[in-house]
Every structure is written in structure tokens, then in C-alpha cells.
Amino acid sequence: MKQALLIIAAALAIVTTNGCMSLSAREDMKLTGPYPGVRTWSATVKHVMVSTDYTDPLGPAAKPVLLPILLVDLPLSFGLDTMLLPVDLLPKKSSSAQAQPHQL
């Protein structure tokens, strides 16, 4: 029973963190360029590892919980970032160019 609960918890962690950093970087932080999820992941891991402030939600008290989740998230974010790489490398159109009608 205990092993089944552990497997279910691990499966839920994998499903719920599926490319989480990649989605967060694109939607919440509006990052552009190649591999925004992996870049956000590395900044988060660095912050978790060097933080000494126990009042910080990503500080040393959260390290035992966050590091396994972050380690699971890295390959998923890398995979999602790789799949979206062609989209990330497309030149971005400015909103003013889209608002103006095309003239011949």
C-alpha cells in the first residue's frame, strides 16, 4: 500500500509539473528567445541553492521539496522548449506593424 501511494504521488508530480518552467516562462514572464523554460529553470535552481533566507518561499526550508520537483521538470521543460524552438526563433512582428493595413 505504501509503495502504491509513492508511485501515485510520483506520477502526479510528473503530470502536474509537465514542462512547468517552460509554460511559466512563456505565459507568465513573457520571455522570448530559445529555451526560455530551461533558462528560467537554471535561475530558479540557482536561487534555491544559494538562498539563506528562511522567510523566502524558495529558500533553504523548501530545498528538500523543490529540488526533486525541479529535477523532474528539467527534461520535460527541455523537451517542450525543443518542440517549440521553431516558433521561438521566428521573428516577432511589432503590434504597430500589425495594426497598419498592408500597402502596395
N, C-alpha and C positions, 0 to 999 in steps of 0.2 A: 504494500500500500504506500509506504513512504517513497519507494523508488518510482512508483507511478505518478505521485504528486510532483516529484522532482522533474520527471520527464515532461509533465504537463506545464509546469512553471517555466521550464526552459523553452518549450515550444511557444508559449505565449510571449515570452521575452523576445524571441526571434521574430515572431509575426508582428508584434507591436513596434519593434524598432527597425522594421524593414526599410533601410535607406533613410532613416530619420534625419540624419545630419544633412543629407543631400536635399531632402524636401524642405527642411528648415532654412537652409542657406538660400534656396531659390525663392521660396514663398515669403518667409518672414523677414529675412535680411536683405532680400533683393540683390544678392551677389551675382556678378556676371563673370564670364571667362571660363576657362576649362577647369573642371574638377572643383566646383565650389564646396561640395559636401566634404570632400577629403581635406580641403584647406580648413574648413570650419571644425572638422573632427580633430585635426592636429592642434589647433588653437585651444580647443576645449580640453584635450588631454594635457597639454602643457599647463593650462590654468589649474586643473585638478591636481597635478603633480607638484606644482611649486607653491600653491596656496597654503598659507599657515593660519588664516583667519577662520576660526571655528564658527563664526556667525555667518560666513559665506555659504550659500546653499551648495556650491561646488567645491567647498573646502575639504580639509582633511577628514572631517567626520563622514563625508559622503563617499570617500575614496573606495571603501570595500564594496559599496553598492554600485557605484558608477563605472568603475574600471571594467568589470565583466560585461556590462551592457555596452560600453564603448568599444570593447574588443569584438563583440558580436556585430556591432554596427559598421565597423570599418570595411569589411569585404562587401557588405550589402550596399553601402554608400559608394564604394569604388565601382561596383557593378552598375548601379544606376547612373552614376556620373559618366561611365564609359558609354552606356547606351545613349545618353543624352549629349554626348560630345559633339556630334554634328550640329545639333541645334545650338549648343553653346558657342560654337565657332562661327555661326552665321553673323554677318554684320547687322547691327541693330539700327533700325530706322528711327529717326527722331520723331517725336509727336508732331512737330510743326510741319515736317515733310508729308506726313500722312494727312494732315488737315487741309492742305492746299490741293486743289484739283490739278491733275496732270495736264500740262500744256504741251502742244506740239511745236 
